[in-house]
Each structure stands twice: as C-alpha cells, then as structure tokens.
Amino acid sequence: MNYEEPIEAPSWLLPAVYVLDQWMGRGASPRESVAAHQTRGMATDERAQIARIAYAAIRKDRLLAFALGEAVDALDRNGRAAAIVLGEGVSCGELEPEDARELFLRWSQVELAWDDVLRAGALARRVEDSTQRFALSHSLPDWIAELLLDEFGEEAEAFASALESDAPRAIRVNTLKVADRGELAMRFADIGISTTFGRFAKDALVVTDTSSLFDTEAYRSGMFEQQDEGSQLVALVTAPPPKGRVFDACAGAGGKSLAIAAMLKNQGRVLATDVHKGRIDDLKQRAARAGAFNVECEQVPEDDWPQHIAAFAASCDRILLDVPCSGIGSWRRRPEARWMLEPKDLDALLRTQAMLLDRAAHALKPGSRIIYATCTTLRRENEAQVEAAMQRHPSLELVRIAEILGKAVAQPIADPTGTFLSLRPDRHGTDGFFAAVLRKKR
Ligand SMILES: C[S@@+](CC[C@H](N)C(=O)[O-])C[C@H]1O[C@@H](n2cnc3c(N)ncnc32)[C@H](O)[C@@H]1O
C-alpha cells in the first residue's frame, strides 16, 4: 500500500454514517433515512449496498462497539456513527482495518481496535457470563438475550443467528390482476428481474436480485404487493368462505386485507380498521392500485369499536386480529427494532393483545372464527395468550391449521400438533409468524 496517497472513501460511507447518525440522534427510521438520502441518479446496486451496510451496522452496533473498544463510548454521536459504519465495513470485507483507521481519523484522532473487528465473534465468545456472552455474540440488549434464552433454550443460538441475516424479498402476486405467479415471473424475467417460487405460499415469489421493483409497470398496475410469505400464510389460514365477510381489526397498511380481498375474488366484504390514520390512508391507495373493490377502510379509536363496527364484527365470518406485538419475528427487516423494544412495551403489548381478544370474543357470532396472529415467536404473546383467552371465554374452541389447509400443506408450517401456524426464520426462512384459529361454539 502506498501510504502517501490518502485513501478514497467508499461511496457508501457518508450515506451510511448519515443513516446511523439520524437513528442515534432522533430515532429516525433507517429505512426512511436511506430513502431520503438516495438520489435519483444512484444505481440500484449502490443503493442496496448503502442499505445493507447501514442496516448491518445498526444490527451489530453492540458487538462492533465491544470489538472497537471502550474509546468508542467517549466519541460524539457522529464519530460513533462513523466508527460503527467503518467497523461494519471491515467486518463485511469492504475495508481493511488499516483503511478504516485512516478514514476514521478524518472524524476523530481517537485510536480504535480496528483489527479486533475481524475477531469480534471470537472475543464475544470468551465472555464468561452466559447471558452476556449470548447478548454480545448476537448484538442484543441483555433483557432480550435473557428472554430468548428462556423461550428457546438450546435453539436460541439458531434463532438469534437467523435474525442477523437479511430477509428474503418476497412478494405476493395479486390474483385480481395476474393469473398466477408463473405469469408474473415471466413478465419479470422479460425485464431482467429474477425470481423463484416461494416455498410455502401459493402466490409467493421471491426476488433473487437487487432490481428495483417499484418503478416497474407491474407495480404501478397493482400486479403484486411486497409481503413476506409468513404474512401471506396468515391470510390463507383466515380462509374466508366464498363471498364471506371478514373484519380485519388491526389492518395496518393492509397487507393481509388485500390478500384476503384477492382470495375472495373481489366478492364478499372486507372491513379493514386500524387506530393509525396514516396506515389506513396507505391502505386506501394500495387497495385502489390492487383493484380490490371489496375492501372498506376506517380509522377506529383504541379503546373500543364504534357501534357500526361492532355490529359488523357481530355479523361477520372471520375476525382477523393481527395484533400489535414485539415483532421479533420480523426483526431482520427492522435492524433498529432490537434496540427500541423495552420490557414495559412488552407488558403493554400483552395487555392490548388480551384486550383485543376479549373484544372479538364478545362480538363473534356462533360458528364464526377469530384468527389471532402475530409476527413474533414468543410463547407469551402466542400460545399463552390463546390459552388464557380460551379460559376466559369457554365458548371458544381451536380449529387446527391442519383442518383448514389440509395435512400436507399444514405439516411443514404448523407446530408439531398441527394446531397453530408456527413459522420461524431459522426453520422456514420466512419471518417469524404465529396464528391460531378460534371458533365460537354453536
Ligand atoms: C401487526 S400490525 C398489522 C399489520 C397488518 N395487518 C398487515 O398485514 O400489514 C398491528 C396493527 O395494530 C394496530 N393497532 C394497535 N392497537 C390497536 C387497537 N386497539 N385497535 C386496532 N388496531 C390497533 C397498529 O396500529 C398496527 O397497525
């Protein structure tokens, strides 16, 4: 190496430091910062690289800071952001430790342990305390490490490792616009986008390159929605009867409402509500693009359903409760999430989940079903919530997933008893999802 020549900063460095700095400073969503920083002229590959490095740096913040040494703690915010991003640059092989050192000296004269970044995992594994060791190795807050060790036991390692990988780029083919996924796969192939069929959901395609999907004609004309396969499977488990009435009580921006609308072939009725106005506004736009005319959207207050909504709940075939949850199953997509969840949030989520289950159980008519779904893998938010709801409401009985989807389809995606939808990133490659189906006895 020629030490006379100053090293040229890689193009991802400043944008990635900006993303971390915004996140550290004002909790800005990394996804939004990546989007805000991107210029129209930037190549898709370059954009993908910025996102990849910034997301990995956030996810690995604790492990990288540990490897770089205590001096990191004394840095100002921008300096820390630069140190962590450069650390990730070394960790993923984009930079040599000596290059990172030289680049970092443009932020601060502080010397950091750049060589140690390459053996961060090995250093973390030397920590004596087993919870600390697990927390550092997987770059998790201590309380989350404790929670995962408690819930998963021997499988905690595999689960936490899976959360460190990137999520697949799954989409759901909109059968209101396209015959099937084979047709969309061919259209994509014609414009150089490569895909494979999803493993579990019949309308799922997985995009296997970094092509931009959202400036395609297929997107503008509503032929697909970005949606994890696990989320698509929750919609399948909802299994509305033909021309049925479905109440999606926590619809968000409507990923599942739109999938259900397509399953109903634009017939029947889907009422989609959420407490969040912005999400309902997004849903209206998405429904229009998807050509889903059987979806109505409404914002509702948090504490109770207005009378006309309660009346719909009392008359419908399915109430989908895709409840707010810790979201651990989708942490691959939100690298910042592990640093944002606090123990008190989990307690509040457990209360909201139980409250929504009670509300739906009261409204549900005999023979109709509640689909209780989460994107978490924690027992306390899943099986334990369902068991407790059944104790509080003895009129509810479980319908097994195997009964709804058939044994062969259900087997790989259900728990060992075939009762619940039970998906995990380490086992299925999808986001972690859970669903239970509860029917009111006649
Ligand atoms: C897991 S997200 C829903 C995701 C959405 N179903 C989808 O498929 O994209 C949970 C949603 O519940 C909403 N929520 C939280 N508390 C609620 C309440 N009391 N009533 C209705 N929705 C609520 C949140 O605003 C959030 O959008």
The ligand as an SDF file (V2000), in Angstrom:
LIG
                    3D

 27 29  0  0  0  0  0  0  0  0999 V2000
  -49.0400   -6.1900   13.2260 C   0  0  0  0  0  0  0  0  0  0  0  0
  -49.6200   -4.6560   12.7760 S   0  0  0  0  0  0  0  0  0  0  0  0
  -50.7520   -5.0120   11.4970 C   0  0  0  0  0  0  0  0  0  0  0  0
  -50.1320   -5.3900   10.1910 C   0  0  0  0  0  0  0  0  0  0  0  0
  -51.1400   -5.5420    9.0780 C   0  0  0  0  0  0  0  0  0  0  0  0
  -52.2460   -6.3890    9.4290 N   0  0  0  0  0  0  0  0  0  0  0  0
  -50.5070   -6.0710    7.7980 C   0  0  0  0  0  0  0  0  0  0  0  0
  -50.7560   -7.1970    7.3980 O   0  0  0  0  0  0  0  0  0  0  0  0
  -49.7380   -5.3100    7.1910 O   0  0  0  0  0  0  0  0  0  0  0  0
  -50.6960   -4.2800   14.1090 C   0  0  0  0  0  0  0  0  0  0  0  0
  -51.5580   -3.0580   13.8890 C   0  0  0  0  0  0  0  0  0  0  0  0
  -52.4290   -2.9420   15.0050 O   0  0  0  0  0  0  0  0  0  0  0  0
  -52.7340   -1.5800   15.1500 C   0  0  0  0  0  0  0  0  0  0  0  0
  -53.3440   -1.4020   16.4940 N   0  0  0  0  0  0  0  0  0  0  0  0
  -52.7660   -1.1920   17.6690 C   0  0  0  0  0  0  0  0  0  0  0  0
  -53.6910   -1.1120   18.6530 N   0  0  0  0  0  0  0  0  0  0  0  0
  -54.8750   -1.2750   18.0550 C   0  0  0  0  0  0  0  0  0  0  0  0
  -56.2410   -1.2730   18.5170 C   0  0  0  0  0  0  0  0  0  0  0  0
  -56.5240   -1.0960   19.8070 N   0  0  0  0  0  0  0  0  0  0  0  0
  -57.2090   -1.4580   17.6160 N   0  0  0  0  0  0  0  0  0  0  0  0
  -56.9160   -1.6380   16.3010 C   0  0  0  0  0  0  0  0  0  0  0  0
  -55.6620   -1.6520   15.8030 N   0  0  0  0  0  0  0  0  0  0  0  0
  -54.6660   -1.4650   16.6810 C   0  0  0  0  0  0  0  0  0  0  0  0
  -51.4270   -0.8860   14.9140 C   0  0  0  0  0  0  0  0  0  0  0  0
  -51.6240    0.4610   14.5190 O   0  0  0  0  0  0  0  0  0  0  0  0
  -50.8140   -1.7450   13.8140 C   0  0  0  0  0  0  0  0  0  0  0  0
  -51.0350   -1.1690   12.5440 O   0  0  0  0  0  0  0  0  0  0  0  0
  1  2  1  0
  2  3  1  0
  2 10  1  0
  3  4  1  0
  4  5  1  0
  5  6  1  0
  5  7  1  0
  7  8  2  0
  7  9  1  0
 10 11  1  0
 11 12  1  0
 11 26  1  0
 12 13  1  0
 13 14  1  0
 13 24  1  0
 14 15  1  0
 14 23  1  0
 15 16  2  0
 16 17  1  0
 17 18  1  0
 17 23  2  0
 18 19  1  0
 18 20  2  0
 20 21  1  0
 21 22  2  0
 22 23  1  0
 24 25  1  0
 24 26  1  0
 26 27  1  0
M  CHG  2   2   1   9  -1
M  END
$$$$
